[in-house]
Amino acid sequence: MAVVEPGDHVIAEWPTYASLYEIPRTLGAEVEYWELREGLRLLGEALAEFDR
């Protein structure tokens, strides 16, 4: 089971089911949206946009 706490950083696919980003937001996490775009990109390259 995953645990999300206030202040955590969550990356959620967009568009997706609302509960996948609303539940972490409600629990106090900072939610960033990963907008799905046309074209093939490796997961690591796509997530690098959110590197902190």
C-alpha positions, 0 to 999 in steps of 0.5 A: 500500500502506498502512503501519501503524506502532506507535502509529498510530491505526486505526479499524476497522468492527465487525463485520468480518473479524478481519484488518482489525483484528487485523493493525494491532493486531499491528503495534502500532497502537491500534485503535478499533472503529466499531460499525455501527448501524442508521440512515443517517449521513454518513460524516464525522459518524460518524467525527467521534466518533473525532476526536482 
